[in-house]
Amino acid sequence: MIIVKKKVLIIIPVLALVMLGAFIFNSSVATKVKVGEQAPSINLASPDGQNIELESLKGKYVLVDFWASWCSPCRRENQNLVRAYNKYKDQKFKGSQGFTVYSVSLDNDMEIWKKAIKNDKLVWPYHVSALKKWDCPAAASYGVSSIPSSFLLDPTGKIIATDLTGTFLEAELEKLIEK
């Protein structure tokens, strides 16, 4: 009987801690923004230390891309983004001045981040990061829980599609070209 009481005395506090942890985790998880909603604002520093506001890109179709140098799937997806950017950056879209990418890095090391931009040939000028990995306020405001994660915005800043990878981004952009 003494052994059973000791196990119960150990199990009850452990169970209480597990339940408390689950409650805290679930209450802190951000809700992912949805298609049709206005994109949350982002104002983070570029590799050269200048802040770039997402809102400054209104008038263009913009892909907000969350990625990191340490994320292998992100690095593979960068090839698709480069292809789409080069193909559509100067394209005439319905009600738009073009297409660009606004990359939000979840890195925490400036030099590694810069090296990944260069190595992956991410030629668009809009790269930002809080250099806080998952503690990035932009990732939290978009509800990003995995990367790569992307949000296609129309010229007014409204989200029109999410998580367009591979050729799906190009297919979506093709639909928006002014004919």
N, C-alpha and C positions, 0 to 999 in steps of 0.2 A: 504494500500500500504506500509506503514511503516513496518508492521509485516512481509510481504513477503520479503522485503529487508533485514531485520534482519535474517530471516531464510536462505536466500541465502548467506549472509555474514558468517554465521556459517557453512553451508554445504560445501561451496567451500574449505575452509582450511582443514576441516576434510577429505573430499574426496581426496585432494592432499596428506595428510599424509598417508592415507590408500594405495594409489597408490605407494607412495615412499616406504612404508614398504614392500609391495608385491614385488617391484623391488629388494630391498636389500635382502630379504629372498630368492628369486629365484636365484639371482646371487651368493649367498653364499652356496647353496646346492651342495654338492659334487656329482659327478657322480659315481654310483656304478661300481666297477670293474667287468669285465665280464669273462666268461669261455674262455679259450684260451690265456688270458693275463698273463704276469708274475706278481706274487703277489708283491704288494708294500712291501718294507722292514719295519720291526717293530723292535724297540730296546727300550724296556721299563723295568722298575724295577719289580723284583719279590717281594714277601712278605718279604724276608730277605734283600732287598735292592740291590741285584745284578742284573745288567742288563742282559737280555737274548735276543739275537738277533734271530729273526725268521730264518734268513739265516743259522744259525748254525745247523739247523735241516735238511738241504738238504741231500738227500740220502734216506729219509723216505717219506712215504705218511703222510701228516700232515693236520689235521683239525684245521683251525684257527677259533676259536669260540668266538664270542663277546657276553657277558652276563653281568649280575650284580646280586648282592645279593638281591636287592630290586625288582627284576623282577620275578614275579610268574611263567610265562611261561618258563623262563630260568631255574628256579629251578626244574620244572617238567622235562624239557628236559635233565637236568644233569643226571638223572637216565639212560636215553638211552645212553648218552655219556660214562658213567661209564661202562655199559654193553659192548658197542662196543670196548672201549679201552681194557678192560680185555680180550675180545675174540680175538682181532686182533693185540695187541701190539707186540707179538713175531711171528706173522704169516709171512711166506715167500711170498712176493709179486713179481710181474714181475719187475725186475730192481730196487729192493728196499731192504733196511735193516729193514723194519718193518713199523709200524703205530704209531703215537702219536697224542696228542691233545695239541695245543698251545692256552691257554685260555687268552683272553683279557677282563679284567673286566672294566666295566664302573661305578665302585663304586667311592666314594670319602672319605670313612672311612676305614682305614687300618684294624682295629680290626674287624669290621663287615664283611669285605671281607675275612679275614683269617678264621673267624668262619664259613662262608658259605662254604669255601673250605673243612674244616674239617667235617662239618655236612653232606655235600652232598657226602663225600668220593671221592673227586676228586683227585685220587692218582697219576696222571701223574705229572711230575716235572716242567712243563712249564706253570706257572701262572704269568701274568704281568698286570700292570695297571699304568696309569698316575695319578690315583686318582683325576680325574677332571670330572667325569660323562661324559656328552655329549661333553665336550671340549677335549676329548681324541684325540690326533693327528692321532693315528692309525685308529680310527673309521672314521675320516674325509678322510684319504687317501684311505680307502676301500669304502667310500660312504655309510656307515652304517647309516640308519635312523630309524631302529627299531631293537629290540632284542627279542629273540635270533636271531642271524645272523651268518652264517658259510660259510667257503670257504675251499673246499678240494683241497690240492695242491699235485701235483705229485713230485717225487724225485728231479726234477730240479727246483721246485718252481713255476711251471705254475699252474694256476687255472684250475681244471678239472670238478668241480661241485660246486654249491652254495646251501645254505639253505637246507641241508640234515637233516631232523628231523625224529624222531621216527625210524622206521625200514628201512627208505630209505638210511641212512648212511651205515648200515650193508649190504644192497643189493648192494650198489655201491662198497663197499670193497670186497664183494664176487666175483665180476666181475674181480677184480685186482689180486686175489690170483694166485700164480704160480702153475700151474697144472702139 
